[in-house]
Amino acid sequence: MGIFILGGIVFIVAFCLFKISAFRKTRPDESWLRISIVGIVDYIVLISGTIGTGILFMTLYNIGH
């Protein structure tokens, strides 16, 4: 159970750092719609990476035991 909680915390921290970096790189004249779309795409990429890493980890864990 702890590994899943740790994974969730890592996901939230990574997403927050990703968004802070994106906001620092945006120009003031960019629209909020474009920034929101980039945020949704980033969210989907991070979720798929988290799920993919979880599947890989569980596969390796099951092979090892």
PDB file of N, CA, C and O in Angstrom:
ATOM      1  N   MET A   1       0.822  -1.200   0.000  1.00  0.00           N
ATOM      2  CA  MET A   1       0.000   0.000   0.000  1.00  0.00           C
ATOM      3  C   MET A   1       0.866   1.264   0.000  1.00  0.00           C
ATOM      4  O   MET A   1       0.536   2.267  -0.634  1.00  0.00           O
ATOM      5  N   GLY A   2       1.966   1.184   0.720  1.00  0.00           N
ATOM      6  CA  GLY A   2       2.850   2.342   0.821  1.00  0.00           C
ATOM      7  C   GLY A   2       3.453   2.744  -0.507  1.00  0.00           C
ATOM      8  O   GLY A   2       3.660   3.928  -0.771  1.00  0.00           O
ATOM      9  N   ILE A   3       3.738   1.744  -1.358  1.00  0.00           N
ATOM     10  CA  ILE A   3       4.326   2.049  -2.663  1.00  0.00           C
ATOM     11  C   ILE A   3       3.353   2.836  -3.536  1.00  0.00           C
ATOM     12  O   ILE A   3       3.768   3.680  -4.330  1.00  0.00           O
ATOM     13  N   PHE A   4       2.060   2.560  -3.388  1.00  0.00           N
ATOM     14  CA  PHE A   4       1.063   3.281  -4.176  1.00  0.00           C
ATOM     15  C   PHE A   4       0.888   4.713  -3.666  1.00  0.00           C
ATOM     16  O   PHE A   4       0.696   5.638  -4.456  1.00  0.00           O
ATOM     17  N   ILE A   5       0.955   4.893  -2.352  1.00  0.00           N
ATOM     18  CA  ILE A   5       0.880   6.242  -1.786  1.00  0.00           C
ATOM     19  C   ILE A   5       2.098   7.045  -2.209  1.00  0.00           C
ATOM     20  O   ILE A   5       1.977   8.209  -2.589  1.00  0.00           O
ATOM     21  N   LEU A   6       3.266   6.429  -2.145  1.00  0.00           N
ATOM     22  CA  LEU A   6       4.489   7.103  -2.582  1.00  0.00           C
ATOM     23  C   LEU A   6       4.416   7.456  -4.065  1.00  0.00           C
ATOM     24  O   LEU A   6       4.838   8.541  -4.466  1.00  0.00           O
ATOM     25  N   GLY A   7       3.887   6.555  -4.873  1.00  0.00           N
ATOM     26  CA  GLY A   7       3.731   6.827  -6.304  1.00  0.00           C
ATOM     27  C   GLY A   7       2.791   7.992  -6.555  1.00  0.00           C
ATOM     28  O   GLY A   7       3.043   8.813  -7.437  1.00  0.00           O
ATOM     29  N   GLY A   8       1.706   8.073  -5.788  1.00  0.00           N
ATOM     30  CA  GLY A   8       0.773   9.191  -5.919  1.00  0.00           C
ATOM     31  C   GLY A   8       1.410  10.512  -5.541  1.00  0.00           C
ATOM     32  O   GLY A   8       1.199  11.524  -6.209  1.00  0.00           O
ATOM     33  N   ILE A   9       2.185  10.504  -4.480  1.00  0.00           N
ATOM     34  CA  ILE A   9       2.870  11.732  -4.049  1.00  0.00           C
ATOM     35  C   ILE A   9       3.888  12.167  -5.098  1.00  0.00           C
ATOM     36  O   ILE A   9       3.987  13.351  -5.421  1.00  0.00           O
ATOM     37  N   VAL A  10       4.641  11.209  -5.627  1.00  0.00           N
ATOM     38  CA  VAL A  10       5.619  11.527  -6.673  1.00  0.00           C
ATOM     39  C   VAL A  10       4.911  12.091  -7.905  1.00  0.00           C
ATOM     40  O   VAL A  10       5.401  13.034  -8.525  1.00  0.00           O
ATOM     41  N   PHE A  11       3.761  11.516  -8.259  1.00  0.00           N
ATOM     42  CA  PHE A  11       3.001  12.009  -9.401  1.00  0.00           C
ATOM     43  C   PHE A  11       2.554  13.454  -9.184  1.00  0.00           C
ATOM     44  O   PHE A  11       2.701  14.289 -10.077  1.00  0.00           O
ATOM     45  N   ILE A  12       2.017  13.751  -8.019  1.00  0.00           N
ATOM     46  CA  ILE A  12       1.539  15.112  -7.731  1.00  0.00           C
ATOM     47  C   ILE A  12       2.693  16.099  -7.754  1.00  0.00           C
ATOM     48  O   ILE A  12       2.564  17.187  -8.317  1.00  0.00           O
ATOM     49  N   VAL A  13       3.814  15.739  -7.153  1.00  0.00           N
ATOM     50  CA  VAL A  13       4.976  16.636  -7.135  1.00  0.00           C
ATOM     51  C   VAL A  13       5.503  16.857  -8.556  1.00  0.00           C
ATOM     52  O   VAL A  13       5.824  17.985  -8.930  1.00  0.00           O
ATOM     53  N   ALA A  14       5.593  15.784  -9.346  1.00  0.00           N
ATOM     54  CA  ALA A  14       6.083  15.916 -10.721  1.00  0.00           C
ATOM     55  C   ALA A  14       5.156  16.801 -11.544  1.00  0.00           C
ATOM     56  O   ALA A  14       5.619  17.634 -12.323  1.00  0.00           O
ATOM     57  N   PHE A  15       3.854  16.623 -11.375  1.00  0.00           N
ATOM     58  CA  PHE A  15       2.905  17.435 -12.135  1.00  0.00           C
ATOM     59  C   PHE A  15       3.001  18.903 -11.732  1.00  0.00           C
ATOM     60  O   PHE A  15       2.966  19.784 -12.592  1.00  0.00           O
ATOM     61  N   CYS A  16       3.120  19.175 -10.438  1.00  0.00           N
ATOM     62  CA  CYS A  16       3.242  20.561  -9.973  1.00  0.00           C
ATOM     63  C   CYS A  16       4.523  21.208 -10.496  1.00  0.00           C
ATOM     64  O   CYS A  16       4.500  22.355 -10.941  1.00  0.00           O
ATOM     65  N   LEU A  17       5.626  20.486 -10.446  1.00  0.00           N
ATOM     66  CA  LEU A  17       6.877  21.034 -10.970  1.00  0.00           C
ATOM     67  C   LEU A  17       6.808  21.238 -12.480  1.00  0.00           C
ATOM     68  O   LEU A  17       7.359  22.206 -13.004  1.00  0.00           O
ATOM     69  N   PHE A  18       6.140  20.338 -13.171  1.00  0.00           N
ATOM     70  CA  PHE A  18       5.934  20.455 -14.607  1.00  0.00           C
ATOM     71  C   PHE A  18       5.164  21.733 -14.926  1.00  0.00           C
ATOM     72  O   PHE A  18       5.521  22.459 -15.854  1.00  0.00           O
ATOM     73  N   LYS A  19       4.117  22.007 -14.165  1.00  0.00           N
ATOM     74  CA  LYS A  19       3.281  23.184 -14.406  1.00  0.00           C
ATOM     75  C   LYS A  19       4.005  24.468 -14.033  1.00  0.00           C
ATOM     76  O   LYS A  19       3.870  25.471 -14.734  1.00  0.00           O
ATOM     77  N   ILE A  20       4.762  24.462 -12.955  1.00  0.00           N
ATOM     78  CA  ILE A  20       5.536  25.650 -12.582  1.00  0.00           C
ATOM     79  C   ILE A  20       6.517  25.993 -13.688  1.00  0.00           C
ATOM     80  O   ILE A  20       6.665  27.160 -14.051  1.00  0.00           O
ATOM     81  N   SER A  21       7.193  24.974 -14.229  1.00  0.00           N
ATOM     82  CA  SER A  21       8.126  25.190 -15.325  1.00  0.00           C
ATOM     83  C   SER A  21       7.414  25.734 -16.561  1.00  0.00           C
ATOM     84  O   SER A  21       7.927  26.630 -17.233  1.00  0.00           O
ATOM     85  N   ALA A  22       6.234  25.194 -16.860  1.00  0.00           N
ATOM     86  CA  ALA A  22       5.482  25.649 -18.036  1.00  0.00           C
ATOM     87  C   ALA A  22       5.028  27.098 -17.870  1.00  0.00           C
ATOM     88  O   ALA A  22       5.095  27.877 -18.821  1.00  0.00           O
ATOM     89  N   PHE A  23       4.571  27.466 -16.688  1.00  0.00           N
ATOM     90  CA  PHE A  23       4.123  28.841 -16.471  1.00  0.00           C
ATOM     91  C   PHE A  23       5.274  29.831 -16.556  1.00  0.00           C
ATOM     92  O   PHE A  23       5.086  30.965 -16.995  1.00  0.00           O
ATOM     93  N   ARG A  24       6.452  29.417 -16.144  1.00  0.00           N
ATOM     94  CA  ARG A  24       7.616  30.309 -16.245  1.00  0.00           C
ATOM     95  C   ARG A  24       8.037  30.529 -17.695  1.00  0.00           C
ATOM     96  O   ARG A  24       8.594  31.575 -18.027  1.00  0.00           O
ATOM     97  N   LYS A  25       7.776  29.550 -18.558  1.00  0.00           N
ATOM     98  CA  LYS A  25       8.187  29.647 -19.956  1.00  0.00           C
ATOM     99  C   LYS A  25       7.146  30.324 -20.843  1.00  0.00           C
ATOM    100  O   LYS A  25       7.450  30.675 -21.984  1.00  0.00           O
ATOM    101  N   THR A  26       5.932  30.512 -20.347  1.00  0.00           N
ATOM    102  CA  THR A  26       4.891  31.106 -21.185  1.00  0.00           C
ATOM    103  C   THR A  26       5.055  32.619 -21.253  1.00  0.00           C
ATOM    104  O   THR A  26       5.511  33.267 -20.311  1.00  0.00           O
ATOM    105  N   ARG A  27       4.670  33.145 -22.386  1.00  0.00           N
ATOM    106  CA  ARG A  27       4.683  34.593 -22.571  1.00  0.00           C
ATOM    107  C   ARG A  27       3.383  35.167 -22.018  1.00  0.00           C
ATOM    108  O   ARG A  27       2.366  34.473 -21.983  1.00  0.00           O
ATOM    109  N   PRO A  28       3.405  36.409 -21.591  1.00  0.00           N
ATOM    110  CA  PRO A  28       2.190  37.005 -21.027  1.00  0.00           C
ATOM    111  C   PRO A  28       1.040  37.130 -22.026  1.00  0.00           C
ATOM    112  O   PRO A  28      -0.121  37.202 -21.621  1.00  0.00           O
ATOM    113  N   ASP A  29       1.343  37.158 -23.314  1.00  0.00           N
ATOM    114  CA  ASP A  29       0.289  37.359 -24.313  1.00  0.00           C
ATOM    115  C   ASP A  29      -0.367  36.049 -24.770  1.00  0.00           C
ATOM    116  O   ASP A  29      -1.265  36.081 -25.612  1.00  0.00           O
ATOM    117  N   GLU A  30       0.063  34.900 -24.234  1.00  0.00           N
ATOM    118  CA  GLU A  30      -0.544  33.634 -24.626  1.00  0.00           C
ATOM    119  C   GLU A  30      -1.909  33.475 -23.969  1.00  0.00           C
ATOM    120  O   GLU A  30      -2.135  33.934 -22.849  1.00  0.00           O
ATOM    121  N   SER A  31      -2.805  32.822 -24.682  1.00  0.00           N
ATOM    122  CA  SER A  31      -4.169  32.676 -24.181  1.00  0.00           C
ATOM    123  C   SER A  31      -4.246  31.587 -23.111  1.00  0.00           C
ATOM    124  O   SER A  31      -3.454  30.645 -23.096  1.00  0.00           O
ATOM    125  N   TRP A  32      -5.221  31.746 -22.223  1.00  0.00           N
ATOM    126  CA  TRP A  32      -5.442  30.759 -21.175  1.00  0.00           C
ATOM    127  C   TRP A  32      -5.941  29.449 -21.758  1.00  0.00           C
ATOM    128  O   TRP A  32      -5.718  28.388 -21.175  1.00  0.00           O
ATOM    129  N   LEU A  33      -6.611  29.507 -22.900  1.00  0.00           N
ATOM    130  CA  LEU A  33      -7.078  28.275 -23.542  1.00  0.00           C
ATOM    131  C   LEU A  33      -5.897  27.405 -23.947  1.00  0.00           C
ATOM    132  O   LEU A  33      -5.893  26.196 -23.715  1.00  0.00           O
ATOM    133  N   ARG A  34      -4.908  28.027 -24.548  1.00  0.00           N
ATOM    134  CA  ARG A  34      -3.718  27.273 -24.976  1.00  0.00           C
ATOM    135  C   ARG A  34      -2.977  26.720 -23.764  1.00  0.00           C
ATOM    136  O   ARG A  34      -2.528  25.574 -23.792  1.00  0.00           O
ATOM    137  N   ILE A  35      -2.844  27.495 -22.723  1.00  0.00           N
ATOM    138  CA  ILE A  35      -2.170  27.030 -21.517  1.00  0.00           C
ATOM    139  C   ILE A  35      -2.952  25.871 -20.888  1.00  0.00           C
ATOM    140  O   ILE A  35      -2.354  24.921 -20.383  1.00  0.00           O
ATOM    141  N   SER A  36      -4.278  25.948 -20.919  1.00  0.00           N
ATOM    142  CA  SER A  36      -5.105  24.873 -20.364  1.00  0.00           C
ATOM    143  C   SER A  36      -4.964  23.592 -21.177  1.00  0.00           C
ATOM    144  O   SER A  36      -4.892  22.501 -20.611  1.00  0.00           O
ATOM    145  N   ILE A  37      -4.923  23.720 -22.497  1.00  0.00           N
ATOM    146  CA  ILE A  37      -4.751  22.542 -23.358  1.00  0.00           C
ATOM    147  C   ILE A  37      -3.396  21.892 -23.095  1.00  0.00           C
ATOM    148  O   ILE A  37      -3.296  20.667 -23.022  1.00  0.00           O
ATOM    149  N   VAL A  38      -2.359  22.706 -22.954  1.00  0.00           N
ATOM    150  CA  VAL A  38      -1.035  22.166 -22.636  1.00  0.00           C
ATOM    151  C   VAL A  38      -1.075  21.461 -21.282  1.00  0.00           C
ATOM    152  O   VAL A  38      -0.452  20.412 -21.116  1.00  0.00           O
ATOM    153  N   GLY A  39      -1.797  22.020 -20.314  1.00  0.00           N
ATOM    154  CA  GLY A  39      -1.922  21.387 -19.005  1.00  0.00           C
ATOM    155  C   GLY A  39      -2.609  20.044 -19.073  1.00  0.00           C
ATOM    156  O   GLY A  39      -2.203  19.102 -18.392  1.00  0.00           O
ATOM    157  N   ILE A  40      -3.646  19.943 -19.886  1.00  0.00           N
ATOM    158  CA  ILE A  40      -4.361  18.670 -20.037  1.00  0.00           C
ATOM    159  C   ILE A  40      -3.470  17.633 -20.715  1.00  0.00           C
ATOM    160  O   ILE A  40      -3.452  16.470 -20.312  1.00  0.00           O
ATOM    161  N   VAL A  41      -2.736  18.049 -21.739  1.00  0.00           N
ATOM    162  CA  VAL A  41      -1.819  17.125 -22.421  1.00  0.00           C
ATOM    163  C   VAL A  41      -0.727  16.656 -21.461  1.00  0.00           C
ATOM    164  O   VAL A  41      -0.390  15.472 -21.427  1.00  0.00           O
ATOM    165  N   ASP A  42      -0.178  17.586 -20.686  1.00  0.00           N
ATOM    166  CA  ASP A  42       0.837  17.212 -19.697  1.00  0.00           C
ATOM    167  C   ASP A  42       0.273  16.213 -18.693  1.00  0.00           C
ATOM    168  O   ASP A  42       0.947  15.251 -18.325  1.00  0.00           O
ATOM    169  N   TYR A  43      -0.943  16.436 -18.258  1.00  0.00           N
ATOM    170  CA  TYR A  43      -1.598  15.551 -17.301  1.00  0.00           C
ATOM    171  C   TYR A  43      -1.757  14.148 -17.881  1.00  0.00           C
ATOM    172  O   TYR A  43      -1.504  13.159 -17.195  1.00  0.00           O
ATOM    173  N   ILE A  44      -2.172  14.063 -19.131  1.00  0.00           N
ATOM    174  CA  ILE A  44      -2.344  12.765 -19.782  1.00  0.00           C
ATOM    175  C   ILE A  44      -1.007  12.058 -19.939  1.00  0.00           C
ATOM    176  O   ILE A  44      -0.915  10.848 -19.729  1.00  0.00           O
ATOM    177  N   VAL A  45       0.033  12.804 -20.308  1.00  0.00           N
ATOM    178  CA  VAL A  45       1.362  12.208 -20.455  1.00  0.00           C
ATOM    179  C   VAL A  45       1.855  11.671 -19.111  1.00  0.00           C
ATOM    180  O   VAL A  45       2.392  10.565 -19.046  1.00  0.00           O
ATOM    181  N   LEU A  46       1.677  12.439 -18.048  1.00  0.00           N
ATOM    182  CA  LEU A  46       2.136  11.986 -16.742  1.00  0.00           C
ATOM    183  C   LEU A  46       1.339  10.787 -16.241  1.00  0.00           C
ATOM    184  O   LEU A  46       1.905   9.881 -15.629  1.00  0.00           O
ATOM    185  N   ILE A  47       0.036  10.772 -16.492  1.00  0.00           N
ATOM    186  CA  ILE A  47      -0.772   9.626 -16.069  1.00  0.00           C
ATOM    187  C   ILE A  47      -0.345   8.369 -16.824  1.00  0.00           C
ATOM    188  O   ILE A  47      -0.190   7.308 -16.220  1.00  0.00           O
ATOM    189  N   SER A  48      -0.156   8.480 -18.135  1.00  0.00           N
ATOM    190  CA  SER A  48       0.248   7.299 -18.901  1.00  0.00           C
ATOM    191  C   SER A  48       1.638   6.820 -18.478  1.00  0.00           C
ATOM    192  O   SER A  48       1.896   5.617 -18.434  1.00  0.00           O
ATOM    193  N   GLY A  49       2.516   7.746 -18.173  1.00  0.00           N
ATOM    194  CA  GLY A  49       3.847   7.362 -17.686  1.00  0.00           C
ATOM    195  C   GLY A  49       3.781   6.679 -16.336  1.00  0.00           C
ATOM    196  O   GLY A  49       4.502   5.713 -16.088  1.00  0.00           O
ATOM    197  N   THR A  50       2.919   7.178 -15.463  1.00  0.00           N
ATOM    198  CA  THR A  50       2.756   6.573 -14.145  1.00  0.00           C
ATOM    199  C   THR A  50       2.172   5.176 -14.258  1.00  0.00           C
ATOM    200  O   THR A  50       2.654   4.245 -13.612  1.00  0.00           O
ATOM    201  N   ILE A  51       1.147   5.024 -15.065  1.00  0.00           N
ATOM    202  CA  ILE A  51       0.534   3.709 -15.244  1.00  0.00           C
ATOM    203  C   ILE A  51       1.521   2.748 -15.907  1.00  0.00           C
ATOM    204  O   ILE A  51       1.645   1.596 -15.492  1.00  0.00           O
ATOM    205  N   GLY A  52       2.222   3.223 -16.934  1.00  0.00           N
ATOM    206  CA  GLY A  52       3.211   2.373 -17.611  1.00  0.00           C
ATOM    207  C   GLY A  52       4.329   1.952 -16.682  1.00  0.00           C
ATOM    208  O   GLY A  52       4.753   0.797 -16.711  1.00  0.00           O
ATOM    209  N   THR A  53       4.809   2.859 -15.866  1.00  0.00           N
ATOM    210  CA  THR A  53       5.858   2.525 -14.909  1.00  0.00           C
ATOM    211  C   THR A  53       5.338   1.554 -13.856  1.00  0.00           C
ATOM    212  O   THR A  53       6.053   0.640 -13.443  1.00  0.00           O
ATOM    213  N   GLY A  54       4.097   1.750 -13.423  1.00  0.00           N
ATOM    214  CA  GLY A  54       3.501   0.831 -12.459  1.00  0.00           C
ATOM    215  C   GLY A  54       3.369  -0.575 -13.016  1.00  0.00           C
ATOM    216  O   GLY A  54       3.650  -1.554 -12.325  1.00  0.00           O
ATOM    217  N   ILE A  55       2.940  -0.671 -14.269  1.00  0.00           N
ATOM    218  CA  ILE A  55       2.822  -1.987 -14.907  1.00  0.00           C
ATOM    219  C   ILE A  55       4.200  -2.631 -15.039  1.00  0.00           C
ATOM    220  O   ILE A  55       4.363  -3.819 -14.761  1.00  0.00           O
ATOM    221  N   LEU A  56       5.184  -1.851 -15.461  1.00  0.00           N
ATOM    222  CA  LEU A  56       6.546  -2.377 -15.587  1.00  0.00           C
ATOM    223  C   LEU A  56       7.068  -2.842 -14.231  1.00  0.00           C
ATOM    224  O   LEU A  56       7.644  -3.924 -14.122  1.00  0.00           O
ATOM    225  N   PHE A  57       6.866  -2.024 -13.198  1.00  0.00           N
ATOM    226  CA  PHE A  57       7.335  -2.381 -11.857  1.00  0.00           C
ATOM    227  C   PHE A  57       6.671  -3.657 -11.361  1.00  0.00           C
ATOM    228  O   PHE A  57       7.349  -4.542 -10.839  1.00  0.00           O
ATOM    229  N   MET A  58       5.366  -3.764 -11.516  1.00  0.00           N
ATOM    230  CA  MET A  58       4.657  -4.952 -11.043  1.00  0.00           C
ATOM    231  C   MET A  58       5.058  -6.192 -11.843  1.00  0.00           C
ATOM    232  O   MET A  58       5.132  -7.286 -11.282  1.00  0.00           O
ATOM    233  N   THR A  59       5.317  -6.041 -13.137  1.00  0.00           N
ATOM    234  CA  THR A  59       5.772  -7.164 -13.951  1.00  0.00           C
ATOM    235  C   THR A  59       7.123  -7.654 -13.486  1.00  0.00           C
ATOM    236  O   THR A  59       7.332  -8.855 -13.315  1.00  0.00           O
ATOM    237  N   LEU A  60       8.051  -6.714 -13.278  1.00  0.00           N
ATOM    238  CA  LEU A  60       9.380  -7.102 -12.801  1.00  0.00           C
ATOM    239  C   LEU A  60       9.310  -7.693 -11.407  1.00  0.00           C
ATOM    240  O   LEU A  60      10.039  -8.633 -11.092  1.00  0.00           O
ATOM    241  N   TYR A  61       8.434  -7.149 -10.566  1.00  0.00           N
ATOM    242  CA  TYR A  61       8.271  -7.654  -9.209  1.00  0.00           C
ATOM    243  C   TYR A  61       7.752  -9.096  -9.226  1.00  0.00           C
ATOM    244  O   TYR A  61       8.235  -9.948  -8.481  1.00  0.00           O
ATOM    245  N   ASN A  62       6.769  -9.354 -10.081  1.00  0.00           N
ATOM    246  CA  ASN A  62       6.209 -10.705 -10.168  1.00  0.00           C
ATOM    247  C   ASN A  62       7.201 -11.704 -10.775  1.00  0.00           C
ATOM    248  O   ASN A  62       7.216 -12.875 -10.396  1.00  0.00           O
ATOM    249  N   ILE A  63       8.021 -11.242 -11.710  1.00  0.00           N
ATOM    250  CA  ILE A  63       9.038 -12.114 -12.284  1.00  0.00           C
ATOM    251  C   ILE A  63      10.095 -12.457 -11.233  1.00  0.00           C
ATOM    252  O   ILE A  63      10.601 -13.578 -11.193  1.00  0.00           O
ATOM    253  N   GLY A  64      10.419 -11.485 -10.388  1.00  0.00           N
ATOM    254  CA  GLY A  64      11.427 -11.689  -9.373  1.00  0.00           C
ATOM    255  C   GLY A  64      10.999 -12.585  -8.228  1.00  0.00           C
ATOM    256  O   GLY A  64      11.835 -13.108  -7.490  1.00  0.00           O
ATOM    257  N   HIS A  65       9.704 -12.760  -8.082  1.00  0.00           N
ATOM    258  CA  HIS A  65       9.230 -13.605  -6.967  1.00  0.00           C
ATOM    259  C   HIS A  65       8.675 -14.858  -7.487  1.00  0.00           C
ATOM    260  O   HIS A  65       8.224 -15.702  -6.712  1.00  0.00           O
TER     261      HIS A  65
END
